[in-house]
């Protein structure tokens, strides 16, 4: 048996140490990272979570979702649209505003989302291709006029 050259051995070790080596991009979501070369989107992250808000008013601050690679770095070149929906606990409750946003520099800003129905324990789900993330839970309070109808949640 012939010994393996040190170059070949080191190359094999380096290749084995690269997470995701040979993996295809998820749903074609790739972008240019800060260091050049294509980076692969691995996750969506709520970098600004939805907060308790008044029914019928825009959620402030604006909800932000960031496209990140497996190391947690922003994939600045990611441009696949991200769609926002309410989580499974909200039944018959619409999410108003612009619910599909194209990221700019890897960050999607949802600046006009609102919910008309008062309720507790709402959550949002961001989806882009095969990637999905859920927000922390938040509440929607009645407006000062009391115009919000109670939500139908199970």
GROMACS elastic network, one bead per residue, 0.5 to 0.9 nm:
[ bonds ]
;  ai    aj funct       b0    kb
    3     6     6  0.89799   500
    4     7     6  0.82465   500
    4     8     6  0.65369   500
    4     9     6  0.63909   500
    5     8     6  0.53768   500
    5     9     6  0.62657   500
    5    10     6  0.86570   500
    6     9     6  0.50072   500
    6    10     6  0.59892   500
    6    11     6  0.84148   500
    7    10     6  0.52581   500
    7    11     6  0.60688   500
    7    12     6  0.86493   500
    8    11     6  0.50344   500
    8    12     6  0.61849   500
    8    13     6  0.86230   500
    9    12     6  0.52233   500
    9    13     6  0.62453   500
    9    14     6  0.86488   500
   10    13     6  0.50245   500
   10    14     6  0.60537   500
   10    15     6  0.85266   500
   11    14     6  0.51033   500
   11    15     6  0.61089   500
   11    16     6  0.85610   500
   12    15     6  0.51042   500
   12    16     6  0.60960   500
   12    17     6  0.85882   500
   13    16     6  0.51485   500
   13    17     6  0.62118   500
   13    18     6  0.89268   500
   14    17     6  0.51362   500
   14    18     6  0.65661   500
   15    18     6  0.54176   500
   15    19     6  0.86142   500
   15    21     6  0.69789   500
   16    19     6  0.76398   500
   16    21     6  0.77095   500
   17    21     6  0.84858   500
   18    21     6  0.55013   500
   19    22     6  0.89670   500
   19    23     6  0.89135   500
   19    70     6  0.85684   500
   20    23     6  0.51933   500
   20    24     6  0.83974   500
   20    70     6  0.88903   500
   21    24     6  0.87681   500
   23    26     6  0.87131   500
   24    27     6  0.85578   500
   24    28     6  0.80251   500
   24    40     6  0.84782   500
   25    28     6  0.52004   500
   25    29     6  0.61446   500
   25    30     6  0.65984   500
   25    39     6  0.86251   500
   25    40     6  0.55903   500
   25    41     6  0.71978   500
   25    42     6  0.84049   500
   26    29     6  0.57571   500
   26    30     6  0.80080   500
   26    40     6  0.72553   500
   26    41     6  0.67919   500
   26    42     6  0.71574   500
   26   129     6  0.76049   500
   26   130     6  0.66091   500
   26   131     6  0.77915   500
   27    30     6  0.87457   500
   27   128     6  0.86152   500
   27   129     6  0.56140   500
   27   130     6  0.62790   500
   27   131     6  0.85021   500
   28    40     6  0.83695   500
   28    41     6  0.86863   500
   28    80     6  0.86829   500
   28   129     6  0.84393   500
   29    39     6  0.88149   500
   29    40     6  0.64312   500
   29    41     6  0.56911   500
   29    42     6  0.86460   500
   29    77     6  0.89979   500
   29    78     6  0.62868   500
   29    79     6  0.76723   500
   29    80     6  0.65325   500
   29   128     6  0.86989   500
   29   129     6  0.79431   500
   30    38     6  0.62394   500
   30    39     6  0.55888   500
   30    41     6  0.56945   500
   30    75     6  0.73198   500
   30    77     6  0.68383   500
   30    78     6  0.57329   500
   30    79     6  0.83012   500
   30    80     6  0.88354   500
   31    37     6  0.81718   500
   31    38     6  0.53239   500
   31    39     6  0.53635   500
   31    40     6  0.66286   500
   31    41     6  0.75425   500
   31    75     6  0.55708   500
   31    76     6  0.60987   500
   31    79     6  0.78350   500
   31   106     6  0.83120   500
   32    35     6  0.78428   500
   32    36     6  0.58030   500
   32    37     6  0.58184   500
   32    39     6  0.58367   500
   32    40     6  0.87411   500
   32    75     6  0.64770   500
   32    76     6  0.59647   500
   32    78     6  0.76939   500
   33    36     6  0.54608   500
   33    37     6  0.66778   500
   33    38     6  0.64928   500
   33    39     6  0.57712   500
   33    40     6  0.89686   500
   33    69     6  0.89976   500
   33    73     6  0.79950   500
   33    74     6  0.72843   500
   33    75     6  0.55261   500
   33    76     6  0.57936   500
   33    77     6  0.69220   500
   34    37     6  0.85274   500
   34    73     6  0.89047   500
   34    74     6  0.86239   500
   34    75     6  0.82720   500
   34    76     6  0.74990   500
   36    39     6  0.83550   500
   38    75     6  0.89057   500
   38    77     6  0.85220   500
   39    69     6  0.67282   500
   39    75     6  0.65589   500
   39    77     6  0.85166   500
   40    68     6  0.81501   500
   40    69     6  0.56821   500
   40    70     6  0.78021   500
   40    75     6  0.73616   500
   40    78     6  0.88159   500
   41    44     6  0.81051   500
   41    67     6  0.62418   500
   41    68     6  0.55135   500
   41    70     6  0.72483   500
   41    74     6  0.84969   500
   41    75     6  0.63491   500
   41    78     6  0.74582   500
   41   131     6  0.84473   500
   42    67     6  0.76174   500
   42    68     6  0.59848   500
   42    70     6  0.52083   500
   42    71     6  0.86684   500
   42    72     6  0.85589   500
   42   131     6  0.72925   500
   43    66     6  0.83347   500
   43    67     6  0.60378   500
   43    68     6  0.53414   500
   43    69     6  0.64105   500
   43    70     6  0.71230   500
   43    72     6  0.82248   500
   43   131     6  0.59335   500
   43   132     6  0.71635   500
   43   133     6  0.75959   500
   44    65     6  0.64284   500
   44    66     6  0.56820   500
   44    68     6  0.61416   500
   44    69     6  0.88619   500
   44   126     6  0.73924   500
   44   127     6  0.78170   500
   44   128     6  0.80905   500
   44   131     6  0.63928   500
   44   132     6  0.61468   500
   44   133     6  0.56318   500
   44   134     6  0.89477   500
   45    48     6  0.87748   500
   45    64     6  0.83858   500
   45    65     6  0.54488   500
   45    66     6  0.52265   500
   45    67     6  0.65694   500
   45    68     6  0.72134   500
   45   126     6  0.85648   500
   45   132     6  0.86323   500
   45   133     6  0.62947   500
   45   134     6  0.82820   500
   45   135     6  0.84591   500
   46    49     6  0.56453   500
   46    50     6  0.86540   500
   46    63     6  0.74837   500
   46    64     6  0.58658   500
   46    66     6  0.64148   500
   46   126     6  0.82743   500
   46   133     6  0.73623   500
   46   134     6  0.76924   500
   46   135     6  0.62771   500
   46   136     6  0.86586   500
   47    63     6  0.77958   500
   47    64     6  0.55145   500
   47    65     6  0.56026   500
   47    66     6  0.62588   500
   47   107     6  0.88574   500
   48    51     6  0.88657   500
   48    61     6  0.75880   500
   48    62     6  0.72052   500
   48    63     6  0.51518   500
   48    65     6  0.69901   500
   49    61     6  0.84653   500
   49    62     6  0.83497   500
   49    63     6  0.56882   500
   49    64     6  0.70091   500
   49    65     6  0.84759   500
   49   135     6  0.62185   500
   49   136     6  0.66238   500
   49   137     6  0.87580   500
   49   138     6  0.87754   500
   50    53     6  0.84457   500
   50    59     6  0.66467   500
   50    60     6  0.74864   500
   50    61     6  0.75953   500
   50    62     6  0.75156   500
   50    63     6  0.55528   500
   50    64     6  0.85709   500
   50   123     6  0.80308   500
   50   124     6  0.78644   500
   50   135     6  0.72215   500
   50   136     6  0.74337   500
   50   137     6  0.78439   500
   50   138     6  0.65466   500
   51    59     6  0.67889   500
   51    60     6  0.69763   500
   51    61     6  0.76442   500
   51    63     6  0.85671   500
   51   136     6  0.87742   500
   51   137     6  0.82030   500
   51   138     6  0.55535   500
   51   139     6  0.72192   500
   51   140     6  0.85751   500
   52    59     6  0.77129   500
   52    60     6  0.86175   500
   52   137     6  0.89479   500
   52   138     6  0.52756   500
   52   140     6  0.56016   500
   52   141     6  0.73629   500
   53    56     6  0.86526   500
   53    57     6  0.70857   500
   53    58     6  0.76329   500
   53    59     6  0.57874   500
   53    60     6  0.73985   500
   53   114     6  0.83990   500
   53   115     6  0.86571   500
   53   138     6  0.81914   500
   53   139     6  0.66364   500
   53   140     6  0.50020   500
   53   141     6  0.61989   500
   53   142     6  0.88586   500
   54    57     6  0.56588   500
   54    58     6  0.80498   500
   54    59     6  0.79666   500
   54   114     6  0.86361   500
   54   115     6  0.82804   500
   54   116     6  0.83294   500
   54   118     6  0.77155   500
   54   139     6  0.85871   500
   54   140     6  0.54727   500
   54   142     6  0.59067   500
   54   143     6  0.55209   500
   54   144     6  0.84391   500
   54   148     6  0.89460   500
   55    58     6  0.84096   500
   55   114     6  0.71989   500
   55   115     6  0.56555   500
   55   117     6  0.57982   500
   55   118     6  0.57595   500
   55   119     6  0.89077   500
   55   140     6  0.56609   500
   55   141     6  0.57542   500
   55   142     6  0.54771   500
   55   143     6  0.55279   500
   55   147     6  0.82852   500
   55   148     6  0.59652   500
   55   149     6  0.88711   500
   56    96     6  0.86896   500
   56   114     6  0.57530   500
   56   115     6  0.55075   500
   56   117     6  0.75913   500
   56   142     6  0.87372   500
   56   143     6  0.74587   500
   56   147     6  0.88938   500
   56   148     6  0.74665   500
   57    60     6  0.87303   500
   57   112     6  0.84892   500
   57   113     6  0.80986   500
   57   114     6  0.55873   500
   57   115     6  0.72820   500
   57   116     6  0.77723   500
   57   143     6  0.85214   500
   58    61     6  0.86367   500
   58    62     6  0.80618   500
   58    96     6  0.88543   500
   58    97     6  0.82926   500
   58   111     6  0.74577   500
   58   112     6  0.51924   500
   58   113     6  0.52965   500
   58   115     6  0.79028   500
   59    62     6  0.60983   500
   59    63     6  0.73840   500
   59   110     6  0.89835   500
   59   111     6  0.76149   500
   59   112     6  0.69001   500
   59   113     6  0.58314   500
   59   114     6  0.57844   500
   59   115     6  0.84123   500
   60    63     6  0.73938   500
   60   111     6  0.78766   500
   60   112     6  0.86164   500
   60   113     6  0.88427   500
   61    64     6  0.88823   500
   61   111     6  0.79010   500
   62   109     6  0.64831   500
   62   110     6  0.56608   500
   62   112     6  0.72312   500
   62   113     6  0.78834   500
   63   108     6  0.83593   500
   63   109     6  0.60236   500
   63   110     6  0.51801   500
   63   111     6  0.66493   500
   63   112     6  0.88703   500
   63   113     6  0.80671   500
   64   107     6  0.67298   500
   64   108     6  0.56278   500
   64   110     6  0.61508   500
   64   111     6  0.84361   500
   65    82     6  0.82332   500
   65   103     6  0.83820   500
   65   106     6  0.84957   500
   65   107     6  0.57750   500
   65   108     6  0.52195   500
   65   109     6  0.66924   500
   65   110     6  0.82369   500
   65   126     6  0.74997   500
   65   133     6  0.88460   500
   66    74     6  0.66362   500
   66    75     6  0.81123   500
   66   103     6  0.79018   500
   66   105     6  0.89929   500
   66   106     6  0.57954   500
   66   108     6  0.63347   500
   66   109     6  0.88167   500
   67    72     6  0.87956   500
   67    73     6  0.83090   500
   67    74     6  0.57661   500
   67    75     6  0.56740   500
   67    76     6  0.78689   500
   67    78     6  0.68481   500
   67   103     6  0.81172   500
   67   106     6  0.52955   500
   67   107     6  0.63740   500
   67   108     6  0.82759   500
   68    71     6  0.75589   500
   68    72     6  0.52506   500
   68    73     6  0.52060   500
   68    75     6  0.52336   500
   68    76     6  0.85265   500
   68    78     6  0.89233   500
   68   106     6  0.76706   500
   69    72     6  0.53647   500
   69    73     6  0.55136   500
   69    74     6  0.64658   500
   69    75     6  0.61494   500
   70    73     6  0.74772   500
   71    74     6  0.89714   500
   72    75     6  0.89182   500
   73    76     6  0.87832   500
   74    77     6  0.87545   500
   74    78     6  0.87368   500
   74   105     6  0.80323   500
   74   106     6  0.60265   500
   74   107     6  0.79601   500
   75    78     6  0.56116   500
   75   105     6  0.73148   500
   75   106     6  0.52325   500
   75   107     6  0.85697   500
   76    79     6  0.84505   500
   76   103     6  0.86362   500
   76   104     6  0.74388   500
   76   107     6  0.76801   500
   77   103     6  0.86350   500
   77   104     6  0.78780   500
   77   105     6  0.58403   500
   77   106     6  0.59794   500
   78    81     6  0.88117   500
   78   102     6  0.86894   500
   78   103     6  0.66575   500
   78   104     6  0.77032   500
   78   105     6  0.69412   500
   78   106     6  0.50325   500
   78   107     6  0.82950   500
   79    82     6  0.87480   500
   79   102     6  0.57695   500
   79   103     6  0.53276   500
   79   104     6  0.69310   500
   79   105     6  0.80105   500
   79   106     6  0.68693   500
   79   107     6  0.89562   500
   80   101     6  0.87766   500
   80   102     6  0.61765   500
   80   103     6  0.70952   500
   80   128     6  0.67004   500
   80   129     6  0.78700   500
   81   100     6  0.63126   500
   81   101     6  0.54449   500
   81   103     6  0.65936   500
   81   108     6  0.83053   500
   81   127     6  0.84919   500
   81   128     6  0.61569   500
   81   129     6  0.84730   500
   82    99     6  0.81312   500
   82   100     6  0.55253   500
   82   101     6  0.54214   500
   82   102     6  0.61879   500
   82   103     6  0.73057   500
   82   108     6  0.70706   500
   82   126     6  0.63656   500
   82   127     6  0.54934   500
   82   129     6  0.82270   500
   83    98     6  0.89780   500
   83    99     6  0.55727   500
   83   101     6  0.65320   500
   83   102     6  0.88406   500
   83   125     6  0.81073   500
   83   126     6  0.55888   500
   83   127     6  0.52380   500
   83   128     6  0.64576   500
   84    95     6  0.84991   500
   84    98     6  0.86131   500
   84    99     6  0.50595   500
   84   100     6  0.63089   500
   84   101     6  0.84398   500
   84   110     6  0.84545   500
   84   124     6  0.66364   500
   84   125     6  0.56506   500
   84   127     6  0.65540   500
   85    94     6  0.86569   500
   85    95     6  0.67282   500
   85    99     6  0.70890   500
   85   123     6  0.86828   500
   85   124     6  0.56480   500
   85   125     6  0.52737   500
   85   126     6  0.66205   500
   85   127     6  0.83150   500
   86    89     6  0.78905   500
   86    90     6  0.63227   500
   86    91     6  0.88193   500
   86    93     6  0.81661   500
   86    94     6  0.77776   500
   86    95     6  0.65386   500
   86   122     6  0.72159   500
   86   123     6  0.58780   500
   86   125     6  0.59523   500
   86   126     6  0.88386   500
   87    90     6  0.60415   500
   87    91     6  0.87998   500
   87   122     6  0.68057   500
   87   124     6  0.50305   500
   87   125     6  0.57252   500
   87   134     6  0.76232   500
   87   135     6  0.86671   500
   88    91     6  0.70470   500
   88   122     6  0.87064   500
   88   123     6  0.80496   500
   88   124     6  0.88070   500
   88   125     6  0.89735   500
   89   121     6  0.76535   500
   89   122     6  0.66274   500
   89   123     6  0.76167   500
   89   153     6  0.59774   500
   89   154     6  0.63095   500
   90    93     6  0.57934   500
   90    94     6  0.84008   500
   90   119     6  0.89414   500
   90   121     6  0.87148   500
   90   122     6  0.65084   500
   90   123     6  0.80679   500
   90   151     6  0.77037   500
   90   152     6  0.71988   500
   90   153     6  0.53515   500
   90   154     6  0.75644   500
   91    94     6  0.83778   500
   91   151     6  0.78666   500
   91   152     6  0.59314   500
   91   153     6  0.53509   500
   91   154     6  0.71877   500
   92   151     6  0.77914   500
   92   152     6  0.64398   500
   92   153     6  0.78747   500
   93   115     6  0.75212   500
   93   116     6  0.78354   500
   93   117     6  0.68043   500
   93   151     6  0.66461   500
   93   152     6  0.72252   500
   93   153     6  0.83679   500
   94   114     6  0.88188   500
   94   115     6  0.66638   500
   94   116     6  0.77343   500
   94   117     6  0.85202   500
   95    99     6  0.77355   500
   95   113     6  0.67898   500
   95   114     6  0.60912   500
   95   115     6  0.53897   500
   95   116     6  0.80664   500
   96    99     6  0.73985   500
   96   112     6  0.77656   500
   96   113     6  0.55002   500
   96   114     6  0.51003   500
   96   115     6  0.60916   500
   96   116     6  0.81021   500
   97   110     6  0.82441   500
   97   111     6  0.81205   500
   97   112     6  0.50971   500
   97   114     6  0.63486   500
   97   115     6  0.89488   500
   98   101     6  0.70568   500
   98   110     6  0.68020   500
   98   111     6  0.77732   500
   98   112     6  0.63739   500
   98   113     6  0.65500   500
   99   110     6  0.71833   500
   99   112     6  0.87229   500
   99   113     6  0.72864   500
  100   108     6  0.89521   500
  100   110     6  0.82076   500
  101   108     6  0.59228   500
  101   109     6  0.70994   500
  101   110     6  0.69640   500
  102   106     6  0.87366   500
  102   107     6  0.82179   500
  102   108     6  0.60828   500
  102   109     6  0.85441   500
  103   106     6  0.50958   500
  103   109     6  0.73569   500
  104   107     6  0.53172   500
  104   108     6  0.63489   500
  104   109     6  0.84742   500
  105   108     6  0.84958   500
  110   113     6  0.63538   500
  115   118     6  0.78045   500
  115   140     6  0.73737   500
  116   140     6  0.82683   500
  116   142     6  0.86975   500
  116   147     6  0.87113   500
  116   148     6  0.58723   500
  116   149     6  0.74441   500
  116   151     6  0.86319   500
  117   140     6  0.70423   500
  117   141     6  0.80887   500
  117   142     6  0.76474   500
  117   147     6  0.89876   500
  117   148     6  0.52579   500
  117   149     6  0.52893   500
  117   150     6  0.55605   500
  117   151     6  0.50275   500
  117   152     6  0.85145   500
  118   139     6  0.75033   500
  118   142     6  0.52855   500
  118   143     6  0.83290   500
  118   148     6  0.59108   500
  118   149     6  0.63713   500
  118   150     6  0.52162   500
  118   151     6  0.58278   500
  119   122     6  0.71633   500
  119   138     6  0.89114   500
  119   139     6  0.58382   500
  119   140     6  0.52295   500
  119   141     6  0.65689   500
  119   142     6  0.83356   500
  119   150     6  0.64290   500
  119   151     6  0.56598   500
  119   152     6  0.84807   500
  119   153     6  0.81092   500
  120   137     6  0.81189   500
  120   138     6  0.65576   500
  120   140     6  0.63056   500
  120   141     6  0.81169   500
  120   151     6  0.88537   500
  121   136     6  0.88154   500
  121   137     6  0.50920   500
  121   138     6  0.53711   500
  121   139     6  0.56652   500
  121   140     6  0.85835   500
  122   136     6  0.84047   500
  122   137     6  0.52800   500
  122   138     6  0.52599   500
  122   139     6  0.59754   500
  122   140     6  0.78090   500
  123   134     6  0.69060   500
  123   135     6  0.55777   500
  123   136     6  0.61015   500
  123   138     6  0.63266   500
  123   139     6  0.86876   500
  124   133     6  0.83567   500
  124   134     6  0.57402   500
  124   135     6  0.52362   500
  124   136     6  0.77670   500
  124   137     6  0.78645   500
  125   132     6  0.68969   500
  125   133     6  0.56628   500
  125   135     6  0.63410   500
  126   131     6  0.81842   500
  126   132     6  0.55326   500
  126   133     6  0.52763   500
  126   134     6  0.64224   500
  126   135     6  0.80770   500
  127   130     6  0.73354   500
  127   131     6  0.57095   500
  127   133     6  0.67078   500
  127   134     6  0.89915   500
  128   131     6  0.52347   500
  128   132     6  0.65018   500
  129   132     6  0.80128   500
  134   137     6  0.89131   500
  135   138     6  0.86700   500
  141   148     6  0.82436   500
  142   145     6  0.78036   500
  142   146     6  0.54737   500
  142   147     6  0.70255   500
  142   148     6  0.54335   500
  142   149     6  0.79160   500
  142   150     6  0.83940   500
  143   146     6  0.50139   500
  143   147     6  0.61515   500
  143   148     6  0.62597   500
  144   147     6  0.77642   500
  145   148     6  0.82017   500
  146   149     6  0.79363   500
  148   151     6  0.86290   500
  150   153     6  0.89927   500
